[in-house]
Amino acid sequence: MPLHHLSYAATGAFSPFLADYVARRPELAPFYHRFPALEEFAGQIEEKKDAYSPAARQRLVTALRAQYARLDAVNPVVAANLDLLEKDTTFTVVTGHQLNLFTGPLYFIYKIASAVKLCRQLKEKYPHYDFVPVYWMASEDHDFAEINHFQLFGKRYAWDAADTGGPVGRLRLDGLAEQLLDQLPADIPAAFQDAYRQSATLAEATQRLTHALFGEFGLVSLDADSPELKQALVPVLEREIAEQASNQAVQATKARLEALGYKPQVYSRPLNLFFLTDAGKRERLEPDAEADCVQVTVRNTNRCHTKAELLELARQHPEQFSPNVVLRPLYQELLLPNLCYIGGGAEVAYWFQLKAVFDTYGVPFPIVLLRNSALYLGKAGAGKLRKLGLAPTDVFKPLAELKKQVGATLGQEEVSLAAQQQALAAVFKEIADLAQRLDPTLVKTVAAEQQKVAGGVAGLEKRLSKAAEAKHETAYSQLAALKDKLFPGGELQERSDNVLSILINNPEFLRQLVEAFEPLALDFTVLEEE
């Protein structure tokens, strides 16, 4: 598969913040721990080795084995990785994502492929250690509207289940078959249907699907919505309830980033925790400024605890608490022997707000790596580009610029009456000078005539340009259609297209993707199908 690379800046689709991070702008250095480069992992390994306890490792492996026991069969590569995780010489590379139906947009797939490839590269660099790619399932997220649909071949497929306002991973799959599965094209891989038809909850279905897609690569999926795993969160819950420590750390960092001209991605609250209610909802914990208590916001309920009561509840039942976006990364790093987090642009930006939180709680801050981004160019699209005389990386240019480039290749005469406009302006200048000498009241009349003539010439230029374009209208129509296909809605393909749009015609795509990606190169990849 031919590969083409260009900088993130050249795509025009990434923020100045990311360009500055990739360029290692010195002002950003205080907001991360180690830059994502192979040689930097040596220090990260030593630091995590000292901080991660045998008890934490055993708790993780026990929970993972219980979760994988739900599957009929575990891929031998995954089973081997579960065994490796018991050893103190094994570390993880993590990416996280919501439980989007059928994997959602392509960038979810790119996240996992980046983690898989980085683990391979780390093993080559540090052969005495082992590295396991992990998908952190955002099973406690409660934004159902963000995950209940996906796009395939321009059609939107959606699941209109009742939104409980609780952790989406716990959602039962009632009605999903009739509403969505039975409506899908017949040629989709069986693993996509089976994952949902054989599962009781959305978390279980997501685990089955990621295992079917990436099991051969050793991917381990973790659902942290577990009473046993939540025990690791108790010390954090205690400090958060007693001191509101994370909010203080985030607010200080926010001010420093804003002073550098960067817009914060995370909104921190006085208490960065949710409460999982008996009714199955996930509601914020909000401190009451009027009293020494914490008000738990529950719809149709006024539940209130003193700090002492809430602390005791956290110690006895930590599974009733759920970290928000500020504390979720901390929870992740407490559970896993992790070295690196791989995320999208917005995620990388919000991790930069969290280093002080990790420092406050004494937890090693992972290396933060921007996931690989890619554009997949199928055979038909690649062939059209070649006929138009364009390189695969040209497609990121604006359509008007591409038309000019194609026009030059096709021999289209470039129409410009700029020289004629300049000549007319010179003529009218002479006429205006003459009017000024003979009758100054006619100067405005001359200017009006000049404007009328200039407008007429401009109109002629447009008509002549259209006439020149008409000779190659078919080529321009093909170009516009291809641009729309590769950038749906004007955005990157990876932000809307589903992996099925590629897998159906190219079953080898995931293997090709892992081979193609270079996570630490920090550039954009165009994958051209031959």
N, C-alpha and C positions, 0 to 999 in steps of 0.2 A: 504494500500500500504506500504510494508516494506521500511524503509528508512535506508540509511547508510551514514555516514559522515566521511570526512577526511579533513585534513588541506589543504589550497590552495597550500602550499609548496609541500605537498606529491603528488599532481597531476603533478608537473613538468611543468605546463602550464601557470604559472603566474610569473610576474616580481619580482625581489628582492625588488623593491620599495613597491609593494603591501604587501609583507611579512613584511616589516619594519613598514608599516602603521598599519596593523592588530596587530602587536606586540607592537604597541605604542612606537616606537623608539623615545626617547626624542628629538633628533635633528630635527625631523619632526614637532614637536609641534608648532613652530612659523608659519607654513604654513597653518594651519587650525584653526578654531575657537573653535569648541567643538567636542569631539570624539563621534561617533555614539553609544551611550548607552542610555537606557530609562531615567535614572535620569538626563541626560544632557539636555533633551528637556524642562525641566521646565524653565531654564534660556533662552532658545531659544524662547519659547512662550512669555515670558515677554518682551524680546528685540524686537521681531517682532510686538507685540501688540502696543508698543510705536511708532514704526517707520512707520507702515502701516496706511495710512489715510482713513477716510470714503469715500473721493472722489475717491481714487484709487480702493477701494472695489466696489463702485457703477459702475465705468467705466468697471471693469472686468465683473461683473455680467450682465451688459447691453450687452456687446459684446458676452458673452457666450450664452445668451438667443437668440440673433439674429442668432448665428451660429447653435444652436440646432433647430431653427425654420425651417431649411432646411429639417429635418427628418420628415417622415410621423407620427411617434410616438416616444416619448421619454420614455425610461424605467423609471418606477416610482422611482427606487432607484436613478437614475441620476437626475430626476426632484427634488427629495427631497434634493439632494446635492447642486443643484443650489440655492434652497431656503436657505439652511444653509450658503452658501457663502455670503449671504447678512448680516449675523450676525458677529459682531466683536469678537465672541468667536469661530469662525471657521478658521482653518488653513489648509494648503495643504502640501502634500508630492508629489514631482514632479520627473518624469523621462522624458527624452527627447530622440527622435530618428528620423532618416530620414523617409521619406515616402516610404519605401520599398514596392514593389508590394507584395500583399498577406502576408504581415507582415515580409517578408524576413527571416533571420535566427532566430532560436529558442531564441536567447538571448534577442530579442525584447520582446517576450512574458514573459521571466523571469524578465525583468525590471519591467513590469507592475504588475506582480504577487507579486513582492517584495514590490512595493508601496502600493498595496491593503492590503497586510498582515500587513505592518507596521502601516497603519492607524488603523487597528483593535486593534493592540497592544497598540497604543497610547491612544485610547479611553478607554481601560481597565485601563491604568495607570492614565489618566487624564480625568475622567468622566465628568467634568464640561465644557469641550471643545469638539469640533467636528473636525474631520480630513477627508479631501477629497483627494483621489488619483487623480493626474492630469497627463495626457500625453501631453507634450509640443511637438507639431507637428513642425518638422523642415521644414516648408513649404517654407521658403525663401532660403534654400540651393539650389545651382545651379549645383551640380554634378550629372547629370542625369545618367551617366554610372554606378554609384554606386547603384542605386535604381531600375533600369529598368528590373530586372531579379530575379528569385529565383530558388532554387533546390527542386525537389520533386521526391523521389524514384530514385535518380541518374540521372534524366533528368533535363536539364536546360530549363526553360521557360523564354522568353525574349520579351520585347516590343520595337520594333525598330522605335519608333517615332522620328521625327526630334528634335534634341537637340537645344533648343532656346538659351541656355546660361543664361536663366532667372530663377526665382524662380520656383522650380518644382511643388509646390502646385498649381500654376496657370495653369498647363498644361491641355489642353483639352484631353479627352479620345478617340479622333477620331482614329479609326483603332484598338483599343485595343481588341475589341470583336473578330474580324477576325484573328488577329495575335496571340492572346493568349487565350482568354476566351473559344473560340470554340474548342481549342486543349486540354483542361484539361480533366482528368478522370471524368467519369460520377458520381462517388460516392463522390465527394467532397461536403461538406455542402453548402446548397443553399446560406447562408449568404455571402460566399466569392464571388460568382458570382453576386449576387444582388447588393452588395456594389458598384461594378464598372459599372454594367449595368444601375443603377438608378441614377448615379451621372454625373455631367457635368465636374468636374475637379478632379485632383488627390487628392487634399486636402479634398474635399467633400467625395470622395470614402474612403479615409483613416479614416475619422471621422466615416462614416457609419460602416466600418468594425470593428473598435475598439469598437464602441458602441454595435454592434451585439455580439462580443466576451466577452466584459467585462462590458456591461451595468448592468447586475445583481449584479455586485460588486461595482457599483456606480462610475466607472471611468468617469472623465470629460476630454475631449480632447479639447485643445486650439490651435487655429490658430492665431498667433500673427501678421500675415501679414494683418494688418487692420489700416486704417487711424485713427480711433478713438483711438485704443490702442497705436499707434505710438506717440500720444500726450505726453505720459509718458516719451518718450525718449528725448524730447526737451532739458531739462537741460544737459543731457549727450552729445548730439550733440553739444551744444554751447561750452562746455568745451573741447570737443575732437577737434573741429575745431580750437578753439582759442589757446589751450595749448598743444595738443597732450598728454594729461595727462596719458592715459592708457599705452601707449608705455613705458614711463619712469618708471612706476610702475612695469610692466612685466619684463623689462630688468634688473632692480635691483634684482628682485626675481630670475630670471634665473641664474644670477651669483652666488647667494647664494646656489641654488640647485646643480649647477655644482660643486661647491666647496665641496659638500657632496657626490659627485659621482653619481648624478642622471641626466639622460638625459632628457632635456625639451621636452614636447610634443607639445607645441604651439609655432608657429612663429609669433611674434608680428611685426606690421608694424608702421611706423610713424603715419598713420591715420588708425585706425582699423574699417573702415567703407566702405561699398559698396554704389553705387548709382544705383537706379533702373531707367533705361532709358526709354524714350518714345517708344523705339523699343522693350521693354520687356526684356532687358538684365540686368544682375547684374554685374556691373563693379567696380573695386577698385577706391577709391579716393587716389590720390598720390600727396603729396606736391611738388611743384616746388622749387628746391633749388636756382634757379636763380632769382626768383621774388616773390613778396608778393602775391602769388596766389596759388590756389590749382588746379592741373590738374586732370580732370576727364577722366580717360582712357576709351574711348568708341571706339569700333572697327569702323574704317573708319571715325572717328570724332576726332577733336582736340578741345574739349570743355574745357574752362578755366574760373574760377571764382576767384575774389579776396576773401580774407577771409570775408570781410564785406558782399559781395554778397552771399557767401555760408551760412553765419550765418543767413541772412534774409530768404534765401530759407529754411533752417532748421526750422525756427520759423513758416513759413507760410505753408510749405508742408513737415513735417517730414516723411510722408509715402513714400517719394522718397528716403529715406535713409534706409540702412539695416546694422545692426551690424554684424561684423564677429565673429569668434570663441572667441575672447577676450571679446567683449562687449555683445554678446548674453546672457551669464549667468546674466550679470548685468541687462539687459532689462527684463529678466525673473523674477528676484527678485523685480524689480520695479512694475511689473504688479500683482504679486501674493502675498497672505499672507503666504508665504512659509517658512517652517522650515527645510526641508531636501531635498537634491538632491541625487537621486539614479542613478548611472551610472556604466559603465564597467570600466575595468582597465585603459585604456587609458584616459577615461574621468576623473576619479578620479585624475590621474596624472596631467592633465592640469588644473583642478580646483585648485591644489596646487600652480599654478603659478599666481592665480588671487586674492588672498586675499588682496594684497596691492592695487589692482584696486578698490575693494570694499571699502577699508579704505579711498582711495583718494576721492571717491564719497559719502562717508558717508552712505553706504547701508549695513545693517546687512549681514554678510557672513553666508550662511546656513551650517548646518551639512552636510557633504559629506559622503555618504555611498556606499560601493561597492555592486553592485547588487548581488542577489543570482545566483550562477552558479550550473548547474546540468547535470547529465547524466541520460537519460531515458533508462531503461533496460526492454524491452518487455518480454512477457512470454517465447517466444521461446529462446531468448538469455539467460534469467535467467536459463531456464532448461538446456541449453548446459553447462553453467558455473558449475552448480551443478554436472552434469555428469563428468565433467573434474576435479572435486574436488577443484574448485576455488571459492573464495568469491567475491561478486560484486566489492569490492574495489581493488581487485587484478588486475583488467583490466588496471590499470594505469601503471603497471610495463612494462618494455621493453619486446618485444616478445621473445627474447632469454631466458630471465629470467623466463618468463611464461612457456616456453617449458620445462625447467628443472624442474619447480615445478610440471607440469602435468606429466612429465616422472617419477618423484619420486612417484607420486600417482598411476600411472599405473604399477609400478614395473619395469620400464625400467632400465637395467643395465647401470650405468654410465661408459663410456669408457674413460680411461685416461692412457696414457703410459708415464706419467711424471717420475715415478719411474724407468722405463726402460731407459729413456733418461739420467737420472742421473747416472745409472749404466754404461751405454755406455760411458758417459763422463769420468767416473773414469777410465775405461779401456783404453781409448785413452790418458788419462793423463799419465798413466804408460808407454804406447807405446811412447809418445812424450818424456818423460824423458829418456827412453832407447835410442831413436834416438839422443837426445842431447849429450849423453855420447859417442855414437859410431860414429855418422856421422851427425853433426848439419845441413848439407844441406838437410837432409831428414825430418826435423821438419815441413817444409811447406807442404810436401807431406802427412805427417800424418794428419795435420790440414785439408787438402782438403778432405781426406778420411773420417775424422770425420764429416765434414759438409755434405758429400754425404750420409753417413749412417743416420745421424740425420734427414736429409730431407726425407729419405725413411721411417723412423719410423713415422715421422709426417704425411706423406701421408697415411700410414697404419692406424694411429689413426683416421683420417678423414673418411676413408672407413669403419672402424669398427663402428664409431659413426653413420654413415648413415645406416649401417646394423641394428644397435640397434633401430634407429628411425623408420626404415621401418616397424617394427612390430606394430607401433602405428601411422602410417602415416595418417590414417583417423582422429584420434583425433587431430593431429597437424594441419591438413588442416582446420578442423572446428574451431580450436582456431585462426588461422591466418585470416580466413574469418570473424569471430566475431570481432576480433580486428579492421579490416578494416571497418566494418560496424559501430562500435561504435566511431571510430576516423577517419572519412573520410579525406583522404589526409594527415593523420597523425596529424590532429588537433582535438580539442574538437568538439563533435557532435553539440553543440549549436552554433557553428560558421558557419555551412553550412546547416544543415537539417532544413526544414520548419515544422511548427507546424502541418500542414496537415498530415505529415507522421505518426503522432501519433493520431490526432483527428479522422481520418477516421475510425480507429479501436477502439478507446477509447474516446467516446464523453464526458466522465466525466473528461478528463485530466485537464482542466483548474481549476475545483473545487479541484481536488486532489492536484494540484500544489500549490494553495493558502493555503490549509491546511498544506501541507508539509513544506513550506518554513518558515525559522526563520531568517528574515533579519539581526538581530543584533547578531546572533551567529557567523557570519563571518567565515563560513566554507563551504566546497563543499558538495553537496548533490547528492547521487545516489538514484534514484527512481526506485524501482523494482516492476514491474507489476506481480500480482499473477494470 
